[in-house]
C-alpha cells in the first residue's frame, strides 16, 4: 500500500507562503503610496469635477458639489487601511486650522472605505482628524480616477477639477494649490 506523499516539504510551503505574502504586501503598499504628483496643467482645468452628494461622518449633514459652488474645494480621499493616509493628517489639520474661517476654501476628508461608520469614526478619532469628513466616497474616487491613496483633488470655484496629488502631500504644495486657485479667481 502506498502512502500519500507531499511533494513539497512543510518548510518549503512556509517559505513560499511568506514569499507570496511579501509580494502581495509590497503591491499593496505601492498602490497605497502612489507618489505621483500632478500639476494643475496636467489636470485639464476645463474638465468639470464629478458631482457628488455624500453624508458627513458627524451630524448627518449631506454635502454636494453644488452646495460648495463658488468655493475652492479640497478633497482628500483616504482609507482606514492606508498607512500613508494617517501620515498626511497633521498636514491637513494644520491647513484646515489656518484656513477654516476664510470662507473661500473648504477641506473635506473623503473615506473610500466600505466598512461601517463606526470603524471610520474610530480611525478619525484615533488619528486626531480636525477637518470634516464625508463617507461613501468609493464611487467618487473612481470617477476622479484615483489610482492610489491618499489622493487629493482641488476643485475650483466654478466646479472644475484644477489639481490632483497622489501620495502624502506637503504643506507647501497644498498652500501653492490654494494660492494658484485664489490667483485664478482674482484674474477672472
ABEGO torsion letter per residue (X at the ends): XBBBBBABBAAAAAAAAAAAAAAAAAAAAAAAABABBBBAAAAGAABBBBBBBBBBABGGBBBBAAAABGBBBBBBBBBAABAAAAAAAAAAAAAAAAAAAAGABBBBBBBABABBAAAAAAAAAAAGBABBBBBGAAAAAAAAGBABOBBBBBBBAAGBBABBBBEBBBAAAAAAAAAAAAAAAAAX
